[in-house]
Amino acid sequence: MQNPDQARARFSKRLTQNEVDKCLLLFHITAVAGMFTFDKDRLFCLDAVGRSGKAWTLLASFQTNEAWGSVFSISCPEFVREYALRANDEVIFVRQALDDNDKAPRMKFKIEVRRKIRLFGQDIWGEVMV
C-alpha cells in the first residue's frame, strides 16, 4: 500500500488512439494535483529518463478542454515514435529526487511504458524496451 506522498509522486494512464495519433498525452488535472502549479496556457519542460537511460525533454502545459475540463498535456512526438506507442499502452511517470547539482526549476521523472501481450491464453503486462 502506498502512502500519500508516494501516490503523488507518480501519474499514469492508458493511451487512446487519438493521443497516439496526435502525439499528445492528456491527463485530467486530478492525476497531477499537488505535483504542479496550475498555470493555464503556460508551456514548460518536463525532463524524463527512459528505461534505457535516454533522456527526454517533453513539452507540457495546462489547458482547459470542453470535454474534460482542466487537463495537463504532454507533447511528445519523438517519444511516441521511438517507443512505437499504441492505443492501450500504459505510460507511467515517476517523480525522481533532484541531485544537489540540479539548479533548474523543473522536475525530473522516470518514464515507463507497459504493453499488454497475450501469452499462453493469458494477458500479461510487460515493459516496452527501446
N, C-alpha and C positions, 0 to 999 in steps of 0.2 A: 504494500500500500504506500502511495506517495504522500509526503507531507505537502502542505500548501505551497511552500517555496519551490519544491520540485515540479509541481503542477504548472506553475507559472514560468518555469524555465524551458518549456517546450510547447510547440504547437504543431499540428499535423492535419492532413486532410487527404481524402481520395480525390484524384483528379477527374474532371469531366472532360468529354471530348472537346468542348468549346475552349476550355482552359489550355488543353494541349495544342489545339489549332492556333490559338492566339498567343501562345507562349506567355500567358498571364495568369498567375495563381491568385485566386481571390479567397480571402479568409474573412469570415464575419468578425466584426470588431471584438466580440466577446472572446474569440480564440486567442487574441493577443493582449487582452486587457491587463493592465498593470506592467506590461513589458515596455511599452512605448507610450510617448505622449501624443495624443491625437492632435494633429496639426493638418487640417484639411487642405488638400491640393499641394502640399509641400513635398518635393521629391527628396529622398535621402538614400544613402548607400547602405547596403546590408552585406557585411562580409561573412562568407560561408566557406567551409572546407569540406570537400567530399571525402568519401571513404579512402580513396587513393592518395589523399593528401593534396589534391589540386585545389587551389584557392579560387573562389568566385567572388566577384563584386556584383551584387544584384541591385537593381533599381527598385525602390519601394516607395509607396505613398499611401495616404489615407484619402478615400473618396466617398462620396455619397452616391449610392446606386438606387434607382427607383425600386427595383425588385428586392434587394437585400437590405436597404438602409445604408448604414455606415459600414464600409469594407476596408480592409487592409489588402493592398495589391502588391504583387512582386512580379516585375517584368524580368524574364529570364530566357530569352530565345536561344542563346548558346548552350545553356544548361539543358534545356528541353531537347535540343538536337543531339548533344553529345551522349546523353543518357537514353536517347530514343524513347522518351516517356510516352506512355499510352494512357487512355482512359482507364480508370480504376486503379492505377498505380498509387501508392501512398507515399507522400512526401512528408518528411519529418524534420523539423528544425529544432535543434537542441542548443540552448544558450551556453556559451563557453565562458569560463573565467578569463578576464583580461590579464595579460602579462604586465609587469611593472613598467616595461618599455612602451606600452601602448599609450599614446597620447591623443589619439583620435577620439572624438566624442561618440563614435558609433560602436555598436555591439558586434560581437563575433558569434557565429553559430556553426555547429557541425550539421551537415545536411545528409540525410539518408533517404534512399529510395527503395521501397519494397514493392514487389510484384507477386501476385498470386499465380501459382502454377498448379497444374493438376498432375499428380504423381500417384500411380497405382490406385486410381479412383478417389484420391483424397486431395482436397485443396490445401496447399502449403504456401506460406508466405516466405519469400526469400529476398535477400538484399540484392539490388541491381549493382553490379560492379562494372566500372569503366576503366 
